[in-house]
C-alpha cells in the first residue's frame, strides 16, 4: 500500500505525463495542482484499502469513514498520517 512517501499509481502517472511533455508550464501545473489532486486520489484508494481489511478495528473504521465523508485532500491525508494511529491508540 502506498504511504506518505511512496508515490501511488496516480501520482506516478501524472508526474510521468508532465515529464513527457517536458515543458516548464506542464511541470509547474503538475507541481501547483496536479500533484495535490493525484495524491488525493491515491489517498482515497489507501483509505478504502484500510476499510476493506477485515482486521481494521471499529475506531479506525469510523475515522476512515469520517475522512471519506469530509472528502477533502487534507482530511484524507490527515487520516493516513495521523488519524488512523490516533483512533487505534
C-alpha positions in Angstrom: 0.0 0.0 0.0 1.2 3.5 -0.8 2.2 5.6 2.2 3.1 9.2 2.7 6.5 8.7 1.0 5.9 6.1 -1.6 4.0 7.5 -4.7 0.8 5.8 -5.6 -0.3 5.0 -9.1 -2.0 8.3 -9.9 0.9 10.4 -8.7 3.4 8.4 -10.8 1.1 8.6 -13.8 0.6 12.3 -13.6 4.2 13.1 -12.9 5.2 10.9 -15.9 2.8 12.8 -18.1 4.2 16.1 -17.0 7.8 14.9 -17.6 6.9 13.5 -21.0 5.5 16.9 -22.1 8.8 18.4 -20.8 7.7 22.0 -20.8 8.2 24.2 -17.8 4.5 25.0 -17.9 3.5 21.3 -17.7 5.9 20.8 -14.8 4.6 23.9 -13.0 1.0 22.8 -13.4 1.7 19.4 -12.0 3.6 20.8 -9.0 1.0 23.5 -8.3 -2.2 21.5 -8.7 -1.7 18.1 -10.3 0.3 16.6 -7.5 -2.3 17.6 -4.8 -5.2 16.1 -6.8 -3.3 13.0 -7.7 -2.2 12.5 -4.1 -5.8 12.8 -3.0 -6.9 10.1 -5.4 -4.1 7.8 -4.2 -5.0 8.6 -0.6 -8.7 7.8 -1.2 -7.6 4.4 -2.6 -5.5 3.8 0.5 -8.4 4.7 2.8 -10.7 2.2 1.0 -8.0 -0.5 1.3 -7.9 0.1 5.1 -11.7 -0.2 5.2 -11.6 -3.4 3.1 -9.1 -5.0 5.6 -11.2 -7.3 7.8 -8.7 -6.7 10.7 -9.4 -3.0 10.8 -10.9 -2.1 14.2 -14.1 -0.2 14.7 -12.5 3.1 15.8 -10.1 3.1 12.8 -13.1 2.2 10.5 -15.1 5.2 11.9 -12.2 7.6 11.4 -11.7 6.3 7.9 -15.4 6.8 7.1 -15.3 10.3 8.5 -12.3 11.2 6.3 -14.2 9.9 3.3 -17.3 11.9 4.4 -15.3 15.1 4.7 -13.7 14.2 1.3 -11.0 16.8 1.1 -7.4 16.1 0.2 -6.4 17.4 3.7 -8.9 15.1 5.5 -7.7 12.1 3.7 -4.0 12.9 4.2 -4.6 13.6 7.9 -6.3 10.3 8.4 -3.5 8.4 6.7 -0.7 10.3 8.5 -2.3 10.7 12.0 -5.9 9.8 12.3 -5.7 6.1 11.9 -3.0 5.9 14.6 -4.9 8.2 16.9 -8.0 6.1 16.5 -6.0 2.9 17.1 -4.4 4.2 20.3 
